[in-house]
Amino acid sequence: MKILKSLILAAIVMGTSAVVDSAQVIPGPQLDAGQQSRSRNSEQDYAALVDEVFAPITNRLNLTNEQKFRIVAIVTGTMFQADPLMGQLDDLDDQINEVTLANPLDENRIRRLSTQQAEVMGQIIAIKARARARMYQLLTPPQRALVSDQIRAKAPAEGRLGSISN
């Protein structure tokens, strides 16, 4: 759980820095090499996040910069919304671990904690589903057709279409 939380935090940082950097692009004098490098890294982070969402068909979608920007905003907003729930999930997981070490084993407490954990996971899944729906609405009809075809093909070995890791 803690590794997963770290990955989510890293994705949020990448997405946020990409959004902030792209929003602050001001035409002006030539950038020095260090500034150009940072700008390229932010664009790569931004692109990597979008690629992750629509893998393996991202390139075929030919997303506009506005679509990419909005997708990053949806992903980062979703992660921000899910973060407290991820914390609850970690806490519940810790409590379950403590209960399993107790002697005698408290079956009722395990049942209560696992039910709470399932409810939190259900909330996270619902948040992710709403985010996928908002991203889908950003697509043009031909892009939606590509995504629909990919979902119907259910090719999990090729990528995680529309996933937002939790």
Steps between C-alpha positions, in 0.01 A plus 500: 500500500775747588678440168173550319441823686850618407433422133177699512680792662769485231235502227328797663827690519582418138155598378482815707844618395412432138174693528665790681793510259279486194273772638797728558646489149556863402647590164815698549874480466672171430529268798842391617590131480392427861160660453447317171588171669252559784229592252562183298491289818166651602357433155628142522338457845176644365511268199588198716194555718271526197668194345433304818130584490439385143770237455542323260309722252610849604689574179208393282265739682693811386388695805511879481702696753175619660379141537831399655485795740146413607586131542792589726269728699245219539767250605661732753160606637400136534821415679451794734144386570606138556800583721306516831334171412839346430606614847192334649581184308854501641369552854250217464769275357723577801212421737432170324868412529490572874188288549653204319789500748270500803443186698217401506397612152205744504289384206233766552756782485658351187156487340422862596836628378482308174147632440624856559793435269263372229285813533803727461619300199152532349519878540840506329370287213202735457731805493712331232192409294374860509845623392506255207154621396613865509807414291287307251273804460802709396561279197368556150270233352784332302720498814212352701463227240868408540466489877180295480666252266795467737273444801302236312823326396598488870873476439638532854840370396541801268417770754255638751255706302354771718663386819586729782713309739396486859 
